Amino acid sequence: MTIVFSELRDALRERLRVVADHELRDRDPQTHLDQLKSAASRLDAAIAQLPAQCDPDLRHYLNRQSYLKALAWLESQNS
């Protein structure tokens, strides 16, 4: 897996983790929002680094914000 895809995979995992952190969201909404913004920025930067000729399925998942599918696609490439 290339560095670009590794960073994208890690950014997707981070964003999904933050979204799923309901305890933090309930306890400290501002911190949760700050972490969500940071994760979204990291993900946007990782997506911007993708090569123009990357797999159309991956692009489709990312454009539709189907992040679980995008992560599954990336993880299947590493097997």
Secondary structure by P-SEA (a helix, b strand, c coil): ccaaaaaaaaaaaaaaaaaaaaaaaaacaaaaaaaaaaaaaaaaaaaaaccccccaaaaaaaaacaaaaaaaaaaaaac
